[in-house]
Amino acid sequence: MDFEGLQIEGRNAVLEAFRSGKTVDRLYVSEHSKDGPIQTILREAKRKGTVVNFVTKERLDQISETKKHQGAIAVMAAFEYASVEDILQNAKEKGEPPFIVLLDNVEDPHNLGAVIRTANLAGAHGVIIPKRRAAGLTGTAVKASAGAIHYTPVAKVTNLSAVIQKLKKEGLWFVCADMNGTNMYELDLKGPIGLVIGNEGEGVSKLVKENCDFTAAIPMKGDIDSLNVSVAAGVLSYEILRQRGI
């Protein structure tokens, strides 16, 4: 877990964090807490679409910095999220066909930050991540982006497949990284495009892959069979950049 001091602990403090409009990435609640204040917090979390994790008191004690969590710990985003529309607008303002990087359950915040950095350098107009089972914009992710987060919007969505379907209606087509896919040099990666990168262990999930138009494999000659997530994103992003002739 990566909290980076961005924790808010205690029922009143957590509730005020929600009501003040701050971006709460995740909420950790004691699995045995059912009283009124906790239910109020849960209602606010549901209203804001915050991911809620019910954990044991022992786990909360372990996470807690103050040791006075009262059954509730909120983990704040270190940076505000954008919307998918913001990303499309970014492309429009630059007069370029949209190029978006989508991360399917990438759990390491260092990888997330590194991908944001690479996306910026390769000319991507934004990054999309899912709400659940994925790293968010924690302090570590923001730091690893080396400042790119200030220029490359990151949107957080409930359903990656639904967003892909929506963006297809906007004219984008999608390619996902897959070691069993077509050699990336044989694919036409020009035009409005979404590049989908899977998580550290399992790659792109079956449902998300089914919503993609093509799969792209990175040629490899070594003795191991996979690249780090951020490196794979970099290789494919720069092939897209190369094909765009920029």
Stockholm file with secondary structure:
# STOCKHOLM 1.0

chainA/1-246         MDFEGLQIEGRNAVLEAFRSGKTVDRLYVSEHSKDGPIQTILREAKRKGTVVNFVTKERLDQISETKKHQGAIAVMAAFEYASVEDILQNAKEKGEPPFIVLLDNVEDPHNLGAVIRTANLAGAHGVIIPKRRAAGLTGTAVKASAGAIHYTPVAKVTNLSAVIQKLKKEGLWFVCADMNGTNMYELDLKGPIGLVIGNEGEGVSKLVKENCDFTAAIPMKGDIDSLNVSVAAGVLSYEILRQRGI
#=GR chainA/1-246 SS CCCTTCEEESHHHHHHHHHTTCCEEEEEEETTCCSHHHHHHHHHHHHHTCEEEEECHHHHHHHCSSSCCTTEEEEECSSCCBCHHHHHHHHHHHTSCCEEEEESSCCCHHHHHHHHHHHHHTTCCEEEEESSSSCCSCHHHHHHTTTGGGTSCEEEESCHHHHHHHHHTTTCEEEEEEEEEEEGGGSCCCSSEEEEECBTTTBSCHHHHHTSSEEEECCCCSSSSCCCHHHHHHHHHHHHHHHHTC
#=GC SS_cons         CCCTTCEEESHHHHHHHHHTTCCEEEEEEETTCCSHHHHHHHHHHHHHTCEEEEECHHHHHHHCSSSCCTTEEEEECSSCCBCHHHHHHHHHHHTSCCEEEEESSCCCHHHHHHHHHHHHHTTCCEEEEESSSSCCSCHHHHHHTTTGGGTSCEEEESCHHHHHHHHHTTTCEEEEEEEEEEEGGGSCCCSSEEEEECBTTTBSCHHHHHTSSEEEECCCCSSSSCCCHHHHHHHHHHHHHHHHTC
//
